[in-house]
Amino acid sequence: MRRISLALTTVALIGTAALAAPAQAATATPQRAAAAKPCNADNAFIYTDGTRLRTKASASSGVKGQLYFKDPIRILSKSGKWDYVQLKAKSRGGLPKGTRGYVAHANIIPPYCGGL
């Protein structure tokens, strides 16, 4: 008899929670949306030391210079496994701010887009 009572109580509680959950989720969603920051490609960084900034999206193309861990970049476009980027500041490798070129996508820390 106790097991049946416990089972019925559990079912009743689960059913009540399931009915209340959609209302809570609907309330929480606008707050999360308001807290999330818009994602842009302006806040990306280089992931590895000695990353080559290339003239074209190819491992056999010319090298403009080297980039280093945490050099700030702006991703301008993507082409397969390559990203066309622009330096946001002078690189540790000596390249001036604003220099553009291609970097293999695997060598980039993706932009942080905020949110939960």
Backbone as CSV, one residue per row, in Angstrom:
resi,resn,N_x,N_y,N_z,CA_x,CA_y,CA_z,C_x,C_y,C_z
1,MET,0.816,-1.186,0.000,0.000,0.000,0.000,0.866,1.259,0.000
2,ARG,1.958,1.239,0.765,2.857,2.398,0.812,3.508,2.638,-0.546
3,ARG,3.873,1.544,-1.238,4.516,1.685,-2.544,3.564,2.342,-3.545
4,ILE,2.298,1.957,-3.516,1.319,2.546,-4.430,1.141,4.027,-4.114
5,SER,1.061,4.355,-2.840,0.912,5.744,-2.430,2.119,6.570,-2.864
6,LEU,3.306,6.022,-2.673,4.527,6.712,-3.082,4.564,6.891,-4.597
7,ALA,4.162,5.866,-5.319,4.149,5.946,-6.780,3.158,6.999,-7.262
8,LEU,1.980,7.049,-6.671,0.979,8.040,-7.064,1.441,9.462,-6.732
9,THR,2.096,9.628,-5.607,2.616,10.938,-5.221,3.698,11.385,-6.196
10,THR,4.571,10.456,-6.568,5.647,10.763,-7.522,5.079,11.162,-8.868
11,VAL,4.097,10.419,-9.354,3.462,10.734,-10.637,2.798,12.106,-10.566
12,ALA,2.137,12.402,-9.471,1.475,13.690,-9.321,2.491,14.827,-9.331
13,LEU,3.615,14.656,-8.649,4.643,15.695,-8.613,5.299,15.890,-9.975
14,ILE,5.572,14.805,-10.658,6.186,14.900,-11.980,5.232,15.573,-12.952
15,GLY,3.974,15.223,-12.888,2.975,15.838,-13.762,2.853,17.327,-13.497
16,THR,2.872,17.761,-12.248,2.790,19.173,-11.896,4.022,19.916,-12.380
17,ALA,5.207,19.311,-12.193,6.445,19.946,-12.635,6.472,20.067,-14.155
18,ALA,5.975,19.067,-14.846,5.971,19.101,-16.313,5.051,20.203,-16.826
19,LEU,3.940,20.443,-16.132,3.037,21.507,-16.539,3.627,22.879,-16.244
20,ALA,4.361,23.006,-15.147,4.952,24.287,-14.764,6.196,24.600,-15.582
21,ALA,6.921,23.601,-16.056,8.190,23.806,-16.768,8.047,24.656,-18.031
22,PRO,7.026,24.410,-18.892,6.926,25.252,-20.087,6.706,26.723,-19.750
23,ALA,5.948,26.999,-18.714,5.721,28.384,-18.325,7.015,29.020,-17.844
24,GLN,7.808,28.284,-17.075,9.081,28.815,-16.599,10.042,29.012,-17.765
25,ALA,10.076,28.072,-18.691,10.973,28.172,-19.845,10.619,29.377,-20.706
26,ALA,9.316,29.627,-20.876,8.889,30.757,-21.685,9.290,32.071,-21.024
27,THR,9.255,32.103,-19.691,9.646,33.303,-18.964,11.147,33.519,-19.045
28,ALA,11.949,32.445,-18.967,13.401,32.563,-18.939,13.997,32.882,-20.309
29,THR,13.332,32.501,-21.373,13.882,32.677,-22.713,14.138,34.143,-23.071
30,PRO,13.209,35.071,-22.856,13.504,36.463,-23.196,14.673,37.039,-22.388
31,GLN,14.812,36.622,-21.132,15.915,37.107,-20.320,17.242,36.632,-20.900
32,ARG,17.292,35.372,-21.316,18.521,34.848,-21.903,18.830,35.558,-23.214
33,ALA,17.812,35.788,-24.006,18.023,36.462,-25.292,18.550,37.874,-25.071
34,ALA,18.042,38.549,-24.049,18.496,39.904,-23.772,19.933,39.900,-23.254
35,ALA,20.313,38.863,-22.500,21.655,38.790,-21.935,22.700,38.391,-22.970
36,ALA,22.295,37.670,-24.010,23.245,37.205,-25.031,23.735,38.377,-25.867
37,LYS,25.032,38.384,-26.145,25.609,39.448,-26.950,25.612,39.018,-28.407
38,PRO,25.461,39.955,-29.309,25.500,39.576,-30.722,26.888,39.051,-31.093
39,CYS,26.912,38.042,-31.917,28.169,37.438,-32.323,28.721,38.184,-33.524
40,ASN,29.971,38.548,-33.469,30.624,39.106,-34.638,32.030,38.541,-34.721
41,ALA,32.619,38.665,-35.857,33.934,38.079,-36.092,35.052,39.033,-35.695
42,ASP,34.722,40.050,-34.921,35.684,41.075,-34.548,36.567,40.689,-33.365
43,ASN,36.200,39.668,-32.647,36.924,39.344,-31.416,37.551,37.952,-31.468
44,ALA,38.238,37.651,-32.543,38.929,36.374,-32.690,40.418,36.577,-32.412
45,PHE,41.116,35.476,-32.151,42.540,35.532,-31.836,43.268,34.384,-32.515
46,ILE,44.575,34.529,-32.653,45.419,33.461,-33.180,45.648,32.443,-32.066
47,TYR,45.603,31.174,-32.432,45.681,30.076,-31.466,47.096,29.542,-31.260
48,THR,47.947,29.608,-32.279,49.271,28.987,-32.185,50.383,29.977,-32.530
49,ASP,51.536,29.793,-31.922,52.703,30.606,-32.242,53.254,30.226,-33.612
50,GLY,53.709,31.222,-34.358,54.317,30.967,-35.657,53.325,30.679,-36.769
51,THR,52.063,31.048,-36.568,51.049,30.861,-37.610,51.380,31.764,-38.789
52,ARG,51.362,31.211,-39.974,51.715,31.977,-41.175,50.501,32.716,-41.732
53,LEU,50.691,33.999,-41.989,49.679,34.810,-42.665,50.021,34.745,-44.144
54,ARG,49.126,34.183,-44.937,49.418,33.895,-46.340,48.706,34.853,-47.294
55,THR,49.241,34.923,-48.512,48.667,35.803,-49.537,47.416,35.216,-50.168
56,LYS,47.310,33.890,-50.206,46.145,33.191,-50.764,45.736,32.064,-49.832
57,ALA,44.558,31.519,-50.057,44.028,30.427,-49.234,44.631,29.094,-49.663
58,SER,45.942,28.961,-49.464,46.630,27.746,-49.871,47.930,27.620,-49.071
59,ALA,48.263,26.402,-48.673,49.489,26.161,-47.914,50.737,26.400,-48.766
60,SER,50.587,26.442,-50.076,51.738,26.656,-50.952,51.876,28.121,-51.403
61,SER,50.993,28.991,-50.914,51.070,30.400,-51.318,52.130,31.145,-50.507
62,GLY,52.417,32.368,-50.932,53.437,33.178,-50.267,53.052,33.531,-48.831
63,VAL,54.083,33.785,-48.019,53.877,34.125,-46.608,54.177,35.605,-46.404
64,LYS,53.214,36.342,-45.814,53.409,37.758,-45.506,54.195,37.937,-44.215
65,GLY,53.990,37.016,-43.283,54.645,37.092,-41.981,54.058,36.063,-41.043
66,GLN,54.500,36.123,-39.796,54.017,35.156,-38.800,53.208,35.859,-37.726
67,LEU,52.222,35.128,-37.229,51.375,35.600,-36.142,51.604,34.716,-34.930
68,TYR,51.279,35.235,-33.774,51.541,34.506,-32.537,50.301,34.454,-31.650
69,PHE,50.346,33.536,-30.693,49.236,33.282,-29.772,48.674,34.596,-29.238
70,LYS,47.375,34.749,-29.337,46.579,35.883,-28.863,46.751,37.163,-29.675
71,ASP,47.365,37.085,-30.859,47.336,38.260,-31.738,45.869,38.483,-32.122
72,PRO,45.321,39.687,-31.907,43.902,39.928,-32.192,43.656,40.119,-33.693
73,ILE,42.616,39.458,-34.177,42.276,39.530,-35.599,40.780,39.746,-35.783
74,ARG,40.433,40.202,-36.969,39.033,40.324,-37.394,38.870,39.374,-38.570
75,ILE,37.903,38.477,-38.495,37.641,37.558,-39.606,36.752,38.277,-40.606
76,LEU,37.278,38.441,-41.820,36.541,39.160,-42.861,35.682,38.226,-43.703
77,SER,36.194,37.019,-43.975,35.430,36.033,-44.732,36.047,34.656,-44.527
78,LYS,35.311,33.643,-44.965,35.773,32.265,-44.833,35.762,31.600,-46.194
79,SER,36.752,30.739,-46.408,36.849,30.018,-47.665,37.348,28.607,-47.367
80,GLY,36.421,27.684,-47.161,36.796,26.315,-46.818,37.504,26.254,-45.482
81,LYS,38.743,25.763,-45.478,39.517,25.644,-44.236,40.348,26.889,-43.951
82,TRP,40.126,27.948,-44.731,40.895,29.174,-44.580,39.990,30.347,-44.228
83,ASP,40.527,31.281,-43.440,39.819,32.510,-43.103,40.634,33.698,-43.595
84,TYR,39.954,34.659,-44.211,40.592,35.901,-44.620,40.477,36.851,-43.442
85,VAL,41.614,37.298,-42.907,41.614,38.054,-41.660,42.335,39.389,-41.821
86,GLN,42.101,40.263,-40.850,42.781,41.546,-40.767,43.283,41.698,-39.343
87,LEU,44.529,42.142,-39.189,45.095,42.352,-37.853,44.451,43.575,-37.207
88,LYS,44.051,43.430,-35.953,43.450,44.543,-35.221,44.495,45.383,-34.504
89,ALA,45.700,44.852,-34.379,46.804,45.560,-33.741,48.097,45.024,-34.349
90,LYS,49.195,45.706,-34.095,50.481,45.211,-34.587,50.719,43.823,-34.004
91,SER,51.134,42.884,-34.847,51.342,41.515,-34.375,52.668,41.407,-33.636
92,ARG,52.785,40.382,-32.836,54.053,40.143,-32.138,55.153,39.774,-33.118
93,GLY,54.770,39.348,-34.320,55.738,39.025,-35.360,56.195,40.248,-36.142
94,GLY,55.629,41.439,-35.829,56.054,42.677,-36.459,55.183,43.177,-37.591
95,LEU,54.129,42.451,-37.956,53.237,42.912,-39.024,52.408,44.093,-38.529
96,PRO,52.219,45.119,-39.357,51.465,46.293,-38.912,49.961,46.028,-38.784
97,LYS,49.343,46.850,-37.947,47.887,46.806,-37.784,47.230,47.008,-39.140
98,GLY,46.168,46.248,-39.416,45.428,46.382,-40.659,45.888,45.445,-41.764
99,THR,47.006,44.738,-41.546,47.488,43.790,-42.550,46.452,42.704,-42.755
100,ARG,46.209,42.360,-44.013,45.218,41.323,-44.351,45.899,40.137,-44.996
101,GLY,45.293,38.957,-44.785,45.802,37.748,-45.398,44.987,36.548,-44.954
102,TYR,45.431,35.376,-45.364,44.713,34.139,-45.068,45.416,33.353,-43.969
103,VAL,44.617,32.785,-43.076,45.101,31.938,-41.990,44.274,30.662,-41.994
104,ALA,44.932,29.526,-41.799,44.194,28.261,-41.690,43.254,28.342,-40.494
105,HIS,42.016,27.938,-40.697,40.983,28.040,-39.667,41.381,27.341,-38.366
106,ALA,42.143,26.264,-38.455,42.553,25.512,-37.261,43.457,26.342,-36.353
107,ASN,44.026,27.424,-36.852,44.932,28.261,-36.060,44.264,29.485,-35.454
108,ILE,42.933,29.488,-35.439,42.189,30.641,-34.938,41.327,30.237,-33.751
109,ILE,41.366,31.071,-32.708,40.424,30.918,-31.598,39.153,31.598,-32.075
110,PRO,38.053,30.856,-32.220,36.830,31.442,-32.768,36.314,32.593,-31.904
111,PRO,35.548,33.489,-32.496,34.984,34.599,-31.724,34.098,34.098,-30.593
112,TYR,34.156,34.764,-29.470,33.260,34.456,-28.364,31.976,35.229,-28.586
113,CYS,30.877,34.502,-28.619,29.604,35.112,-28.973,28.719,35.377,-27.776
114,GLY,29.184,35.140,-26.573,28.385,35.398,-25.380,27.272,34.381,-25.228
115,GLY,26.329,34.681,-24.384,25.207,33.770,-24.156,25.523,32.741,-23.105
116,LEU,24.535,31.883,-22.862,24.693,30.877,-21.805,24.939,29.516,-22.361
